[in-house]
Amino acid sequence: MNLWEAIENRRSVRSYTAQKVDKASVEKLLHAAVQAPSASNTQPWTFAVIQDAKLLKEYSDRSKSLLLSTIDLENSPHKKYRAMLSNPDFNIFYTAGTLIVIYAKPMGIHSYGDCCLAAQNLMLAARGLGLGTCWIGFAGTLLDTPEVKKELGVPGEYGLVAPIIVGYPQGRIAQLTHDAPEILSWKE
């Protein structure tokens, strides 16, 4: 698959087979991620890789519980997800066998953006390998807590950027259309 095909066909995948992503493939994805540009070449990204199904299920349940505890707050962005998060069978990781979490070292003012560039490289490389990915925003609150950082060996001052599930897509990946670029200004 060439780069343009990967860009045009990458989609968020929410249904995976039980096939485990092998270590060599995960290492390729991490290698692709660290090829991203970064401000002043600071390379602020760090990674936690979780392939333990029991731990992923535990983190899914803990994330749902944490999010549900905030839903009753007046301005909670999660109110519309109450039913889904309350469903004991819903797994926020969609039973994918691999979670790669990108954390930013506290260096420079662009660490978050730099890590987002690494995340995009990782997701495009995954597509090129025939793998599916999805950035799991629901996991962010839990994975950025001091308790979970300690469990994963992540220094407390590192900031969560991107929890990305990786796996083999089950079924066809839906094709979507995207809007044309909204160009606000083009001065020649």
The 8 nearest C-alpha neighbors of each residue, nearest first, counted from 0:
[[1, 127, 4, 5, 2, 3, 128, 126],
 [0, 2, 4, 3, 5, 127, 6, 7],
 [1, 3, 5, 4, 6, 0, 127, 123],
 [4, 2, 6, 5, 1, 7, 0, 8],
 [3, 5, 7, 1, 6, 2, 8, 0],
 [4, 6, 2, 8, 3, 7, 9, 126],
 [7, 5, 3, 4, 8, 9, 2, 123],
 [6, 8, 4, 5, 9, 3, 10, 2],
 [9, 7, 5, 6, 4, 10, 174, 126],
 [10, 8, 5, 6, 7, 126, 123, 11],
 [11, 9, 12, 8, 172, 132, 131, 173],
 [10, 12, 133, 132, 13, 9, 131, 134],
 [11, 13, 131, 132, 133, 14, 10, 168],
 [14, 12, 93, 11, 15, 133, 168, 92],
 [13, 15, 169, 12, 168, 93, 16, 95],
 [16, 14, 168, 169, 167, 95, 166, 17],
 [15, 17, 169, 18, 167, 168, 14, 166],
 [16, 18, 19, 15, 96, 95, 167, 94],
 [19, 17, 16, 20, 167, 166, 96, 15],
 [20, 18, 96, 21, 17, 166, 97, 167],
 [19, 21, 166, 24, 18, 22, 25, 97],
 [22, 20, 24, 23, 19, 25, 26, 18],
 [21, 23, 25, 24, 26, 20, 27, 19],
 [24, 22, 26, 25, 21, 27, 20, 28],
 [25, 23, 27, 26, 22, 21, 28, 20],
 [26, 24, 28, 22, 27, 23, 29, 21],
 [25, 27, 29, 23, 24, 28, 30, 22],
 [28, 26, 30, 24, 25, 29, 31, 23],
 [27, 29, 31, 25, 121, 26, 30, 124],
 [28, 30, 32, 26, 31, 27, 25, 33],
 [31, 29, 27, 28, 32, 33, 26, 34],
 [32, 30, 28, 34, 29, 33, 121, 120],
 [33, 31, 117, 121, 29, 120, 30, 34],
 [32, 34, 35, 30, 31, 117, 29, 42],
 [33, 35, 31, 32, 36, 30, 117, 120],
 [36, 34, 117, 33, 116, 32, 37, 120],
 [35, 37, 34, 113, 40, 38, 116, 42],
 [36, 38, 40, 113, 42, 41, 39, 35],
 [37, 39, 40, 41, 109, 113, 36, 42],
 [38, 40, 41, 37, 42, 107, 36, 109],
 [41, 39, 37, 38, 42, 36, 43, 113],
 [40, 42, 39, 43, 37, 38, 106, 107],
 [43, 41, 40, 37, 44, 33, 113, 36],
 [44, 42, 104, 103, 41, 110, 106, 45],
 [45, 43, 103, 114, 42, 102, 104, 101],
 [44, 46, 102, 101, 103, 43, 104, 47],
 [47, 45, 101, 100, 102, 48, 99, 44],
 [46, 48, 100, 99, 49, 101, 151, 45],
 [49, 47, 99, 98, 100, 46, 50, 97],
 [48, 50, 98, 51, 97, 99, 47, 55],
 [51, 49, 97, 96, 52, 98, 48, 55],
 [50, 52, 54, 53, 49, 55, 96, 97],
 [53, 51, 55, 54, 50, 56, 96, 94],
 [52, 54, 56, 55, 51, 57, 58, 50],
 [53, 55, 57, 51, 56, 52, 58, 49],
 [54, 56, 52, 58, 57, 53, 59, 51],
 [57, 55, 59, 53, 54, 58, 52, 60],
 [56, 58, 54, 60, 59, 55, 61, 53],
 [59, 57, 61, 55, 56, 60, 62, 54],
 [58, 60, 56, 62, 57, 91, 61, 90],
 [61, 59, 63, 57, 62, 58, 64, 56],
 [60, 62, 58, 64, 63, 59, 57, 65],
 [63, 61, 65, 59, 64, 60, 141, 138],
 [64, 62, 66, 60, 65, 84, 61, 67],
 [63, 65, 67, 61, 62, 66, 60, 68],
 [64, 66, 62, 68, 63, 67, 61, 69],
 [67, 65, 63, 68, 69, 64, 62, 70],
 [68, 66, 64, 70, 69, 65, 63, 81],
 [67, 69, 65, 66, 70, 64, 71, 72],
 [70, 68, 67, 66, 72, 71, 75, 65],
 [71, 69, 67, 78, 72, 75, 68, 77],
 [72, 70, 69, 73, 75, 68, 78, 67],
 [71, 73, 70, 75, 69, 74, 68, 78],
 [72, 74, 75, 71, 70, 69, 78, 76],
 [75, 73, 72, 76, 70, 71, 78, 77],
 [74, 76, 77, 70, 72, 73, 78, 69],
 [77, 75, 78, 74, 79, 70, 80, 73],
 [76, 78, 75, 80, 79, 70, 81, 66],
 [79, 77, 70, 80, 81, 76, 75, 71],
 [78, 80, 77, 81, 76, 82, 83, 70],
 [79, 81, 77, 83, 78, 82, 84, 85],
 [80, 82, 84, 78, 83, 79, 85, 67],
 [83, 81, 85, 84, 80, 86, 79, 78],
 [82, 84, 86, 80, 85, 81, 89, 79],
 [83, 85, 81, 63, 86, 82, 80, 89],
 [86, 84, 82, 83, 81, 87, 63, 67],
 [85, 87, 83, 88, 89, 84, 82, 81],
 [88, 86, 89, 85, 84, 90, 60, 83],
 [89, 87, 86, 90, 85, 83, 84, 60],
 [90, 88, 86, 87, 91, 83, 84, 93],
 [91, 89, 93, 92, 59, 88, 94, 56],
 [90, 92, 59, 93, 89, 137, 135, 138],
 [91, 93, 90, 94, 95, 164, 59, 135],
 [92, 94, 90, 95, 91, 13, 14, 15],
 [95, 93, 92, 96, 90, 15, 14, 91],
 [96, 94, 166, 93, 15, 97, 92, 164],
 [95, 97, 50, 19, 166, 94, 52, 165],
 [98, 96, 50, 165, 164, 95, 49, 166],
 [97, 99, 164, 49, 163, 48, 165, 100],
 [100, 98, 48, 163, 47, 162, 164, 49],
 [99, 101, 162, 47, 46, 161, 163, 98],
 [100, 102, 46, 161, 160, 45, 162, 44],
 [101, 103, 159, 45, 158, 160, 44, 157],
 [104, 102, 44, 158, 43, 157, 110, 45],
 [103, 105, 157, 43, 106, 44, 102, 158],
 [106, 104, 157, 103, 156, 107, 110, 158],
 [107, 105, 104, 110, 43, 108, 41, 109],
 [108, 106, 109, 110, 105, 41, 38, 43],
 [107, 109, 110, 106, 111, 105, 38, 112],
 [108, 110, 112, 111, 107, 113, 38, 37],
 [109, 111, 113, 112, 43, 103, 108, 107],
 [112, 110, 114, 113, 109, 103, 115, 160],
 [113, 111, 115, 114, 109, 110, 116, 37],
 [112, 114, 37, 110, 116, 115, 111, 109],
 [113, 115, 117, 111, 116, 112, 44, 110],
 [116, 114, 118, 112, 117, 113, 119, 111],
 [115, 117, 113, 119, 114, 118, 35, 120],
 [116, 118, 32, 114, 35, 120, 115, 119],
 [119, 117, 115, 121, 116, 120, 114, 32],
 [118, 120, 122, 116, 121, 117, 123, 115],
 [121, 119, 32, 117, 123, 118, 122, 31],
 [120, 122, 32, 118, 124, 28, 119, 123],
 [121, 123, 125, 119, 124, 120, 132, 118],
 [124, 122, 126, 120, 125, 121, 5, 119],
 [123, 125, 127, 121, 126, 122, 120, 28],
 [126, 124, 130, 122, 128, 127, 123, 121],
 [125, 127, 129, 123, 130, 128, 124, 5],
 [126, 128, 124, 125, 129, 0, 5, 123],
 [129, 127, 125, 126, 130, 124, 24, 0],
 [130, 128, 126, 127, 125, 131, 167, 168],
 [131, 129, 125, 167, 126, 128, 166, 168],
 [130, 132, 166, 168, 12, 165, 167, 126],
 [133, 131, 165, 164, 12, 11, 122, 163],
 [132, 134, 11, 164, 163, 12, 135, 13],
 [133, 135, 163, 162, 136, 161, 164, 132],
 [136, 134, 137, 162, 138, 163, 133, 92],
 [135, 137, 138, 139, 134, 162, 161, 140],
 [136, 138, 135, 139, 62, 91, 140, 66],
 [139, 137, 136, 141, 135, 140, 62, 142],
 [140, 138, 142, 136, 141, 137, 143, 162],
 [139, 141, 143, 142, 138, 144, 137, 62],
 [140, 142, 143, 144, 62, 139, 138, 147],
 [141, 143, 139, 144, 147, 140, 138, 148],
 [142, 144, 141, 159, 140, 139, 148, 145],
 [145, 143, 146, 141, 147, 142, 148, 140],
 [144, 146, 148, 147, 155, 149, 143, 142],
 [147, 145, 149, 144, 148, 150, 143, 142],
 [148, 146, 150, 149, 144, 145, 142, 151],
 [147, 149, 153, 145, 151, 150, 146, 152],
 [148, 150, 152, 146, 147, 151, 153, 145],
 [151, 149, 147, 148, 152, 146, 153, 145],
 [152, 150, 148, 149, 153, 147, 47, 146],
 [151, 153, 149, 150, 148, 154, 47, 147],
 [152, 154, 148, 151, 149, 155, 157, 150],
 [155, 153, 156, 157, 152, 148, 149, 145],
 [156, 154, 157, 145, 153, 148, 149, 158],
 [155, 157, 154, 158, 105, 104, 153, 103],
 [158, 156, 104, 103, 155, 154, 105, 102],
 [159, 157, 103, 102, 160, 156, 104, 143],
 [158, 160, 102, 143, 161, 103, 101, 157],
 [159, 161, 102, 101, 158, 111, 103, 114],
 [160, 162, 101, 100, 163, 159, 134, 118],
 [161, 163, 100, 135, 134, 99, 101, 138],
 [164, 162, 134, 99, 133, 98, 135, 161],
 [165, 163, 98, 132, 133, 97, 95, 99],
 [166, 164, 132, 97, 131, 98, 95, 163],
 [167, 165, 131, 95, 130, 15, 20, 96],
 [166, 168, 130, 15, 16, 131, 169, 18],
 [169, 167, 15, 131, 14, 16, 170, 166],
 [168, 170, 15, 16, 14, 167, 171, 172],
 [171, 169, 168, 172, 14, 15, 16, 173],
 [172, 170, 173, 169, 168, 174, 14, 12],
 [171, 173, 174, 170, 12, 10, 168, 169],
 [174, 172, 171, 175, 10, 12, 8, 170],
 [175, 173, 172, 176, 8, 10, 171, 9],
 [176, 174, 173, 177, 10, 8, 7, 172],
 [175, 177, 178, 174, 7, 179, 173, 8],
 [176, 178, 179, 175, 180, 7, 174, 8],
 [177, 179, 180, 176, 181, 175, 182, 7],
 [178, 180, 181, 177, 182, 176, 183, 175],
 [181, 179, 182, 178, 177, 183, 184, 185],
 [182, 180, 183, 179, 178, 184, 185, 177],
 [183, 181, 184, 180, 185, 179, 186, 178],
 [184, 182, 181, 185, 180, 186, 179, 187],
 [183, 185, 182, 186, 181, 187, 180, 179],
 [186, 184, 187, 183, 182, 181, 180, 179],
 [185, 187, 184, 183, 182, 181, 180, 179],
 [186, 185, 184, 183, 182, 181, 180, 179]]
